Amino acid sequence: MSDPQRAEDAVTAKVMRRLLPFLLLMYVLAFLDRANIGFAQKALQQDTGLSNAAFAFGAGVFFVGYALFEVPSNLLLHRVGAKLWMCRIMVTWGLVSAAMAFAHSSTTFYVLRFLLGVAEAGFFPGIVYYLTRWFPQSARARALGVFYFGAPLAFIFGSPLSGLLLDLHGALGFAGWQWLFVVEGGLASIVGVWAFWYLDNEPSKAKWLRDDERQLLTARIEHDARAAGSHGPHSVLGALVDVRVLILSSVYFLIQIAVYGVIFYLPQQVAALLGTKVGLQVGLVTAIPWLCAVVVTWFVPRYADRTGLHRRLAVTLLVIAGAGIAVSGLASHPLVSMIALCFAASSFISAQPLFWTFPTRYLAGAAAAAGIALINSLGSLGGFVAPMLRTAAEQAYASKSAGLVVLGVASVLAALVIVVFVRQPKAADFARQSKAAKAS
């Protein structure tokens, strides 16, 4: 290994140790506040009288507010910096999430879910864009892979926490689902304040890096940005109308249909498999698929960065995810269903950091902020469609498994769109480009 490469690897590892644990904590809390209504569902419906259709609409309307404000939010992050904007996002979404404890009517439920989406808008694409400012292309899948641990970790640790909070029903006169929203929302606001003091906007501002480390990392990232800008859109408008961005938005839309169609109902699905109500026991069992996802997501992005096989691996994983989702609904034995859910969760979580390397290969600067936000914005509408699509399929076919089969088909369609429309350098070309970039 050459000295420049060894130096780059060392500073990249240092940045990973500094930033990724904190960004991971932020994502865990984001995912908890986004998906904890899956745990609160039954108790919330019993106390408020929400119908299944009303719950499905409220679960999904989050993504409407989220989608509408994604691009403006990410452009503001690009302008004012991550530390200030991430603080604002987390504090406001934590307060709105805590206010869900007072959602005693369908109207209040809809409004607060919509406002939660508005408050959180820009968080995920902001982090993806932020990582492009800190990690060279050759390490980006690994960085995104670690960040994506947030989703499974939210369920590994958050599922038992959510179940435990539900078991506090009656404490101090509050229902268990109210404790769930207040505690988890409050944690997000606290970490948001911490983010303002912990994060640095870019390597040149990082006092915890030596001068030579700041210069090396800045030069490498600027090289990647120039390479991306040489064959991608240069302006915000150009990114918003770029055909490749719109195609990737459709892929992400299909992925999110599969992901959130499972996530919103997973606690209830596990409770049905166990023949019990949602509580600590269900929370512990629900964590199993996400534990598998952490293990797989640790290895897959690293293998992809070594080989350049991001596209091929993403396609394979999305097909496996689709099959796993469908089998989890069709299987007659609970153990088979749980194994299928493990395959599904592992695959659709580990496929997503690979997906995000596609747009960052040709988007840079403000165009990257806008393009990444648009992909996430349009794609996240899949989270709005998913609960209603699953409910409609179950009602149309009078079968609980029908909804899961439809979600599985969405994942396979995402793989098909990648095969047909998304191109990527061959592994050998990737290796040559990476080597040339490191030597420059």
N, C-alpha and C positions, 0 to 999 in steps of 0.2 A: 504494500500500500504506500503510495507517494505521500510526501510530507503535506502538500496542500490538501489532499483528501483526508488525511488523518486529522489535520487541524479543523477542517470543515465538519467532520463527523463528531469531533470533540465538542465544538461549540453548539452543534445541533442537539447533541445529547444534553448539554447544559441547559439549553432553552426548554427542552422537553421536561426536564426535572423541575424547572422553575414555573412554567406556565400551565402545563397540561393538568396537573392535579387540581389546580384552582378552577380552570375552565371546566374540568370534569365535574367538580362540585356544583358549579353553576348549572350545568346541563341536567344533572340529577334532579335538582330542585325544579328546573323548568319542566322536566318530564313528569315529575310528581304532580305539579299544579295543573298540568294539562290533562293528565289521565286519571287523577284520583277520583273523578266522578264514577269510574268503573267500580270502585269499591263502595262508594256512597250510594250507588244506584237504588238498591232495594229499600234501604232505610229512608233515603230521600223521597222515593216515590210513596212509601207508606205514610210518611208524615205530611207530605204536600199534596198527595193525590195526583201527581204527574202520571199521564198515560205513557205507554211504551213509545208511541209515536212522538209525543211531546219531549220525552227524554232524548230520543234519537235526534230530533231537531236541535235541541239545546246543546247536546254533545257536539254536533257538527257545526253550529253557527259560530263557534269559536274561530273556525278557520276562515270565515267570511271577513270578520274584523282583522284577522291576522293577514289575510291576503291583500286587503285594500291598502294597508299601511306599510307593507314590507319594503317596497322600493323607496318611498320617502324616508323611512327610518334608516335604511342602509346608507343612503346618500348623506343623511345628517351625520351618521357615524363616520363616514369618510371625511366629512368636513370638520367635525369637532373632536374626533378621536374616540377610541374605544373606551377608555377609562371613565369618561364622563357619561357617555351614552349608555354603556352597559349598566352603570349605576342607576340611571334613570329608568331603564327598562325593568330591572329587577325589583326596585323599590315599588314602582307602580303596579307591576303584575302581582307582587306579594300582597299589596293592600287590597286589590280587587279580588284575589283568590280568597283572602280571609273574609271578605264581605259576602262570599257565597254562603256563609253560615246563616245568612238572613234571607236566603232564596226560598221564601215560603209560598210563592205562587209561580205559575208558568211564565208570566210576563217578567217578573224579577229574575227568574232563572235564565231566560233568553237574553235579557239585557246584560246581566253580569257575565255570562259566557261570551257574548259579543265583545264587551269591554275588556275582558281578559285577553282576547285575541288582539285587540288594538294595543293593549299595554305591552304584550310580549312581542309584537311585530318587530322584526328586525333582529331578534336575538340570535336565531340559528344562522341566517345568512351573514349576520354581522360577525359571528365567530368564524365561519368558513373564510370570509374575506380577511379577518384579522390574522388567521393562520397563514394566509398567502403573504402577509407582511413579515412573517417571522421564520417561515420554513421554506427552503428551496424545493423545487418540484420533485427532486429525487427522494425527498423525505416526507412529502405531503400526505401520501396515503397512510403512512405509519402514524403521523400526527393526528389525522382525521380519525383513524382507527381507534386510537386511545380516547379521543374526544367522544366517539360513539359508544364507548363503554357506559356513558351516562344513561342511555336508555335501559340497558339491562340492569345496571347497578341501581337505577331508580326502583326497579321491581325486586331485585335481590334484597335490598335493605328497606326500600320504601314499602314493599308489600307487607312484610311483617309489621312495620310501623303503622301503616294505614289500618291493618287489621286490629292492632293493639288500641289505636285511637278509637276505632268503632266500638271496641269492647268497653270504653269509658262511658258508655251511654248512661246518662243520668247524673254524672258527676257535675257538681255545682249547678245543677239544673239545665245543663246542655245535653243535647242528643249527641250520640257518637259521631254522626256525620258532620255535626257542627265543629266538634273538636278537631276532626280531620282537616277541615278547611282552614280553621284559625291557626293551628300549629304549623302546618306546612306552608301556608302563605306567609306567616310571620318569619319563618326561617329564610325565605327568599328575600324579603326586604332587608334583613340583617346582613346577609351575604352581599347584597347589592351595595350597601354602604361600604363594606370591606373592599369590594372591587375597585372603588375609586382610589383607594390608597395602595392597592396591591399591583394593579396592572400598569404597564407602560405602553404607550401608543405604538412604538416602533423600536427596533434595535438601537438606533442612534440615541434614544432617550434613556436606555437601560443602564443605570449606574452599577448594576450587578454584573455587567460584562466588562472585560478589560478593553482598552482602546483597540488593540489588534483584533479582538473578537468582534467588536462592533463593526470595524471596517471590513473584515472578511465576510461577515454575514450580510451586511448591507450590499456589498459588491455582488455577492452571489445572487441575492434576491432581485437586485436591479437587472442583472443579466437575464434571469428567468422572465422578468416582466417585459424586457425588450423583445425577447424571443416570442413571448405570447402575443405582444402587441403587433409583431411583424406580420401575423396572419390571422388577426382577429379585428373586431370593431374597435375604434379609437374613442368613440364618444358614448355618452349615456344613451342618446337616441339610437345610435347604431347598434348598441347591445340589446336594446328593447325590441328591435325589429329583426334582429339576426335570426335567420332560419334555424341555425344550429341551436340557439338558445330556446326557441319555441319547441323544437323536437325534444330537447332534453327536459323541457317543462312537462311535456306529455308523458315522458318516461317516469318522471318523478311523481306525477299525478297518479299513475297506475300503481307505483310502488306504495304510495301513501294510502291508497284504497285498501291494499292488502294489510299494511301495517296497522292502521287505526281500526279497521274492521275487526281485527283480532284484539288489539289492546283494550278498546273500550269495553269489551264483553268478556275478556279472559277471566277475571275473577268469578263472574257468574258461571262461565263454562266449567271452570275447575270445581266450583261448589256443586254443580250438577253431577260432575263425575264422581265426587266424593259423597254425594248425598247428604250435604250439610249446608248450613248458611255461611255467608261470608264473615270471616273473623280471623283470628290469629292463625288457626290451622290452615285455612285456605290461603292466607297470605304466605305462609311458609312453602306450601306446595306450589303456588303460583311463581315463586322465585326460581324454581328448578329450570324451566326453559331459558330464563335469562342468565343463569349461571353458565349454562352451555354456550349461550351467545357470547359471553365475555371471553371464554376460552377460544372459540373459533375466531372472534374478531381480533384477538391478540396475534394470531398467526397469519391469517389471510392477507391483510394489508402489507405485512412484512415480506411475504412471499411475492406479492404483486410488485412491490418496489424493487425487489431483486431481479425479477424476470421480465417486467414490463407487460405482464399478462392481465392487466386490469380489466380489459373489456371481456376477454374470454371467461375469466373467473366470475365477473358480475353476472353474465348471462347464465352460467351454470348455477350460481347460487339462487338466482331469482326463479329458475325452473324448480329447483329443490324446494324453495319456500312455497311456491304454488302447490306443489304436490303435498307438502306437509300440512298446509292449511286445509286442503280438501280432505285428506285422510283423517285428520283430527275430528272432522264432523261425521265422516262416513263409518269410521271404525265402531264396532260394537263393544269392544273391550276397553275399559278406562286406561289400562296400561299402554295399549297401542295408541290411543288418542294422545296421551302425555308424551310418548316418544315422538309422535308426529309433530306435536307442538314444539318440542325441543329442536327438531330439524328445521321447522319453519322459522322460529325466532332466531336461531343461529344464522340462518341463511339471509333473511331479509335485513338483519342488523349489519352483518359483515359485508353485504353487497353495497351498502350506501356510502361508506368512505371511498370505495372504488369508484362509484358513480361520480362523486364530486371531483375526482381528478380529471374528468372529461372537460368541463367548462374552464377549469383553471389552466388548461394548456393553451388557451387562446384568448383569455380575458385578463386584462391588467388595469390597474388604476381605477378611475371612476367607472369605466366600462365594466370592470369586474364587480364593483360594488352594485351596480345596477343589474347586470346580467345574473349574478348569483341570487340577488334578491327576487328577480322576476321568476327564475326557475323555482325557487322555494315558495314564492307566492302562489303561482298558478298550480304548482305541484301539490301544495298543502291543501288546496281545495278538495283533494282526494279525501282528506280527513273529514270534510263536510259531507261529501257524498257517501262515504263508507257506511256509517250507521244506518242511514236511510235505505241504501242499496241492500244491505244485509237484511234489514227488517222487511223490505218489499219482497225479496226473494223467498224469505221464510213464509210470508203470508201467501204469496202466489202459489207456492208448491206445498203449503201446509207441512213444512218440514224444517227443523232446525238445521239440518245438514246442508240444505240448499243454499243458505246464505254463505256458509263457509266455502262451498264449491265455487260460487261466484267470485269470492275474494281470491281464491287460488287461481282462477282464470285470469284475473287482473294482473297478478304477479307474472304469469307466463307471457301475457301480452306485452308487459314491460320488457321482458327478455327479447321478445321477437322484434320490437321496435329498435332495440340496441343493435341486434344482428343486421337489420336491414339498413338503418340510417346512420348509426354512429360509427365513425371510423377512427382508428388509432394507429400510431406507428407500430410496425412489427417489433417483436422482442429484440431482434438484433439491432434495428435502427434505434430503439429506445436506449439500449446499452451504449451504442456509439455516441448518441446525443448526450447522455448523462456523463460519459467519460470526457467528452470534449468540453462540456460546460464546467466540469470540475477543474479541468486543466487550464481554463481561461482565467 
